[in-house]
Structures are given as structure tokens and as C-alpha cells.
Amino acid sequence: MFDLDNTLIQSKKGARQALRVVARIFAKRFRKEGIRYFEASLFRKLRLIDQEMHGRKFLYNRDVWWETLLKQLGLSKLKGPWIHKTTLQYWRAYAGASPLFSDTMPTIRRLKKAGLRLGMVSDSDGTPGMKMKRIRQQQFLKSLEVIVVAGEDTPSVKPSRRPFILVAERLGLQTNKCVYIGDNPNTDIEGAKGVGMMMILVKRRGPKGGHPDYLTRSLSDAARLLIRN
């Protein structure tokens, strides 16, 4: 079972580009109201909100992120339908700037050839249906037997154990027969190991703790580990 963002696709690039688009939208909106904020300043504030919401609160609804920015600036009165339209533009930019890692498709092909069954557990994007929309755009879609979007297919996002239990149930497997490959120590390790899955952490984010069963530097290394065992 794979995670998606920063495991199979280069989401850091996409997130950065998408936040720049949002900063531009906000700066333009503020100018219409006679309020002057530089895009660079808004981008820095959005980065901090991203770190707080995504990194610590596991709150992925981007509408809430933009409303948080308005609140911080004392401009909550400007909330309106344009906030959700901004979220849709954010995801469009995010998807367009998040290419596959170079070893994603070779790894998936190798694992399929070895006879392994493949699935995915990935968190909701906070906008219902958006995560599946992004997954359907990916080249590897046809290789996945089962996809679970945590927070939509289940009540809670990772590190809740339920998404990991559900993906195994849908495959008709015991969780201890499954391996989860992800990049985030804060969400992937606890959820997967909590249900008895082997957990392989691909080191995309630098040393941030956690106790995976295995730590690898690439998807290719993870594939070699699985096929060897």
C-alpha cells in the first residue's frame, strides 16, 4: 500500500507553486479593496499556515486555511464564494506542478511483475472528491487494486487506524500480510504499525523521528527490500 503525496509524486513542488498562486489571488483581491499587501509577504504567511494546519493539526480543508489568513490580517469581512474558488485554483496549480518521482513507475512495474498486489491509503484533500480526482490523473492508477481516501472513505484521516484496516478488508487480506510505504513519520508510521502492517518509510522529509520497520532513501530501495524478502 502506498501513500501518494511526497511518496509517489513530488508534492512539495506542487504545494509551493500552489501557495504562490493563492498569494497572487489574495494580493489582487486586496488591491480591489484598496488594501496593499505584497505577494511575497502573503506567501510567507501562507507557508506558516500550511505548516500549522497540515503539519500539526491534520486539517486539510484549504477554505479554512484562506479564512485563517483573513482572520490573521483582520479582514474576515472579505470572506465569500471567492474563497472556495481560490481552493479550486490552488488544487489545479498543485496537480500541475507535482510530477512523479523518477523511480515511481519503475518501482510499481517491478512490484507488479513480482506478483504483489498494490493499493493506496491517502488522506483527503479537504475538498470532497479532490484527492480521487488527482489520483485518477496519475499514470499508475491502473496498477492499483484498491484506493482508500482517509477522511472520506473513513471518518478520520491518518494516523487513524481505520483507513489501514479498510484497505486490507477491501483486498481480503489480514493487515499483517500488508506493507505500507509512506514518507510522513507523523501520520504513516503510527497508523500502519498500529494495525500490524510492516511500515517502510521513504526518507523524503529529513530526520523527523518515528520508528518504521525499515527506512529507505528511495522507492527503488523499498522495492528491492520487498522482493528480496
C-alpha positions in Angstrom: 0.0 0.0 0.0 1.3 3.4 -0.9 0.8 6.9 0.3 0.5 9.5 -2.5 1.9 12.9 -1.8 5.7 13.1 -1.3 5.9 9.3 -1.7 4.9 8.8 -5.3 4.6 12.4 -6.5 6.7 15.4 -5.8 4.1 17.3 -3.9 6.5 19.8 -2.2 6.9 21.4 -5.6 3.2 21.4 -6.2 2.4 22.9 -2.8 4.9 25.7 -3.1 3.7 26.7 -6.6 0.0 26.5 -5.5 0.6 28.7 -2.5 2.3 31.3 -4.8 -0.9 31.2 -6.9 -3.0 31.8 -3.8 -0.8 34.7 -2.7 -1.2 36.3 -6.1 -5.0 35.8 -5.9 -5.2 37.4 -2.4 -2.9 40.3 -3.4 -5.2 41.1 -6.3 -8.3 40.8 -4.2 -6.9 43.1 -1.6 -6.0 45.7 -4.2 -9.6 45.8 -5.3 -10.5 46.6 -1.7 -7.8 49.3 -1.5 -5.6 47.2 0.7 -2.0 46.7 -0.1 -0.1 43.5 0.7 2.9 42.3 -1.2 2.7 38.7 -2.7 5.9 37.7 -1.0 4.6 38.7 2.4 1.3 36.8 1.8 3.3 33.8 0.6 5.3 33.6 3.8 2.1 33.9 5.9 0.5 31.1 3.9 3.6 28.9 4.3 3.2 29.2 8.1 -0.5 28.4 7.9 0.4 25.3 5.8 2.9 24.1 8.4 0.4 24.6 11.2 -2.7 23.1 9.5 -1.0 20.3 7.6 1.9 19.5 9.8 0.4 19.7 13.2 -3.4 19.9 13.1 -4.1 17.5 10.2 -6.6 20.0 8.9 -6.7 19.8 5.1 -9.7 22.0 4.1 -8.0 24.8 2.2 -11.0 27.0 2.5 -10.2 27.1 6.3 -6.6 27.9 5.5 -7.6 31.0 3.5 -10.1 32.1 6.1 -7.4 31.8 8.7 -5.2 34.1 6.7 -8.1 36.7 6.5 -8.6 36.4 10.3 -4.9 36.9 11.0 -5.0 40.1 8.8 -8.2 41.3 10.5 -10.0 41.0 7.2 -12.6 38.3 7.9 -15.3 40.5 6.4 -13.9 39.7 3.0 -15.0 36.0 3.2 -17.2 34.9 0.3 -17.6 32.4 -2.5 -14.3 33.5 -3.9 -12.6 31.6 -1.1 -13.7 28.2 -2.4 -12.9 29.3 -6.0 -9.4 30.0 -4.7 -9.2 26.5 -3.3 -10.0 25.0 -6.7 -7.3 27.2 -8.3 -4.9 26.0 -5.6 -5.5 22.4 -6.4 -5.3 23.0 -10.2 -1.8 24.5 -9.7 -0.8 21.9 -7.2 -1.6 19.0 -9.5 0.1 20.7 -12.4 3.3 21.1 -10.5 3.6 17.8 -8.8 5.4 15.3 -11.1 6.1 11.7 -10.4 9.4 10.9 -8.7 11.7 9.3 -11.2 11.5 5.9 -9.5 7.7 5.7 -9.1 6.7 3.9 -12.2 9.8 1.6 -12.4 9.0 0.6 -8.8 5.4 0.0 -9.4 6.1 -2.1 -12.5 8.7 -4.1 -10.7 6.4 -4.9 -7.8 3.5 -5.8 -10.1 5.8 -8.1 -12.1 6.9 -9.8 -8.8 3.2 -10.6 -8.2 2.5 -8.2 -5.4 -1.0 -6.6 -5.1 -0.9 -2.9 -4.9 -3.2 -0.4 -3.2 -3.2 3.1 -1.7 -4.2 4.9 1.5 -4.0 8.7 1.2 -5.6 11.4 3.2 -8.5 13.6 1.9 -7.5 16.9 0.4 -10.2 18.5 2.5 -12.3 19.2 -0.6 -14.5 16.1 -1.2 -13.6 14.2 -4.3 -10.4 16.2 -5.0 -7.9 13.5 -3.9 -9.5 10.9 -6.2 -9.6 13.4 -9.0 -5.8 13.9 -8.6 -5.2 10.1 -8.3 -7.2 9.5 -11.5 -4.8 11.7 -13.3 -1.8 9.5 -12.4 -0.1 7.1 -14.7 -0.1 4.4 -12.0 -3.9 4.4 -11.5 -4.4 1.2 -13.4 -1.9 -0.7 -11.2 -3.8 -0.1 -8.0 -6.5 -2.6 -7.0 -7.8 -0.6 -4.1 -7.7 3.1 -3.1 -8.8 4.4 0.3 -9.2 8.1 0.8 -8.9 8.6 4.6 -11.4 11.2 5.9 -13.8 10.4 3.0 -13.9 6.6 3.0 -13.4 6.7 6.7 -14.4 9.1 9.4 -10.8 10.3 10.2 -7.6 10.9 8.4 -4.3 9.3 9.2 -2.9 8.4 11.7 -6.3 6.8 12.4 -6.1 3.1 12.1 -9.4 2.7 10.3 -8.1 3.6 6.8 -5.4 0.9 7.1 -7.9 -1.7 8.3 -10.3 -0.8 5.4 -7.7 -1.1 2.7 -6.8 -4.6 3.9 -10.5 -5.6 4.2 -11.1 -4.5 0.6 -8.3 -6.7 -0.6 -9.5 -9.6 1.6 -6.2 -9.7 3.4 -5.1 -9.7 7.1 -3.3 -6.5 8.0 -0.1 -8.4 8.9 0.1 -9.5 5.3 0.4 -5.9 4.1 3.2 -3.4 3.8 2.7 0.3 3.8 5.1 2.7 2.1 4.9 6.4 3.1 7.1 9.4 3.8 5.5 11.1 6.8 6.6 9.9 10.3 3.7 11.9 11.9 0.9 10.0 10.1 2.1 7.0 8.3 4.1 5.1 10.9 1.6 5.1 13.7 -1.4 4.2 11.5 0.2 1.4 9.7 2.1 -0.2 12.5 -0.9 0.2 14.8 -2.8 -2.4 12.8 0.2 -4.7 12.3 1.4 -3.7 8.9 5.0 -3.6 8.1 5.9 0.0 7.6 8.6 1.3 5.2 9.4 5.0 5.5 10.9 6.6 2.4 13.2 9.4 3.7 11.8 12.4 1.7 11.5 14.9 4.6 14.7 14.6 6.6 15.1 13.0 10.0 11.9 13.6 12.0 11.7 10.6 14.3 9.3 7.7 14.3 10.1 4.0 14.3 9.4 2.4 11.0 10.3 -1.2 10.4 12.6 -0.1 7.6 13.9 3.3 6.4 14.9 3.7 2.8 16.1 6.6 0.7 14.0 5.8 -2.4 11.1 3.7 -3.7 13.7 1.6 -5.6 15.3 0.6 -2.3 11.9 -0.2 -0.9 11.2 -2.5 -3.9 14.5 -4.3 -3.5 13.7 -4.8 0.2 10.3 -6.3 -0.6 11.3 -8.5 -3.4 14.4 -9.8 -1.6 12.1 -10.7 1.4 
